[in-house]
Amino acid sequence: KDRLHYVDDYQDLYTTSETLDIELFQIPSFGLFAAMAHRDNKPGSAIYRWNHGHFQLYQNISTFKAQAWKQFTIGRK
């Protein structure tokens, strides 16, 4: 995998599987989140929440060989 040498590291997130995609999204009044698509099934793909200057694991979602995430909006929510 190629590294972006012009980008400074801020935080390393160690995951249980290779991460194939990251989708950042904001939920008003709740904060910034990062959804990570993990290749392996167990424990699934992870959602991280930005908290006090870094991402913390927020939730695992069951997935099967996830490759990408896409955010969407339902109505005004």
C-alpha positions in Angstrom: 0.0 0.0 0.0 1.2 3.5 -0.8 1.6 6.1 1.9 0.8 9.7 1.6 4.2 11.1 2.5 2.9 14.7 2.4 0.4 14.0 5.2 1.5 14.1 8.9 0.3 11.3 11.1 -2.1 12.4 13.9 -3.5 9.2 15.3 -3.0 5.5 14.5 -6.1 3.4 14.7 -5.4 -0.3 15.1 -8.2 -2.4 13.7 -8.9 -6.2 13.8 -8.9 -6.4 10.0 -7.6 -4.6 6.9 -9.6 -1.4 6.4 -10.7 -0.9 2.8 -12.6 2.3 3.0 -13.3 5.2 5.5 -16.3 7.4 5.4 -16.4 10.5 7.6 -19.8 12.0 8.5 -21.3 14.4 11.0 -24.5 14.0 13.0 -25.7 17.3 14.3 -25.6 17.5 18.1 -23.7 14.2 18.3 -20.4 14.9 16.5 -18.0 13.6 13.9 -17.8 9.9 13.1 -15.7 7.7 10.9 -17.1 4.4 9.5 -14.4 1.9 8.5 -15.1 -1.0 6.1 -13.2 -4.0 7.4 -12.5 -7.0 5.2 -12.9 -9.7 7.9 -16.3 -10.6 9.3 -15.5 -10.7 13.0 -16.2 -8.4 14.8 -17.5 -6.6 11.7 -16.8 -3.0 10.6 -16.1 -0.2 13.1 -17.6 3.2 13.7 -15.4 5.6 15.5 -16.5 8.9 17.2 -14.3 12.0 17.5 -14.0 12.7 21.3 -11.6 15.1 23.0 -9.2 15.4 20.0 -9.1 11.8 18.8 -11.2 9.0 17.5 -12.6 6.3 19.9 -14.3 3.1 19.0 -18.1 3.8 19.2 -19.8 0.7 17.7 -19.1 -2.4 15.7 -21.6 -3.3 12.9 -21.9 -6.8 11.5 -20.6 -6.9 7.9 -19.5 -9.5 5.4 -16.3 -8.5 3.6 -17.2 -4.8 3.6 -15.5 -2.8 0.9 -17.0 0.7 1.2 -19.3 3.0 3.2 -21.5 5.7 1.9 -23.4 8.2 4.0 -27.0 9.1 3.2 -29.8 11.4 4.5 -33.4 10.4 5.2 -35.5 13.5 5.1 -34.0 16.2 7.3 -32.3 13.6 9.6 
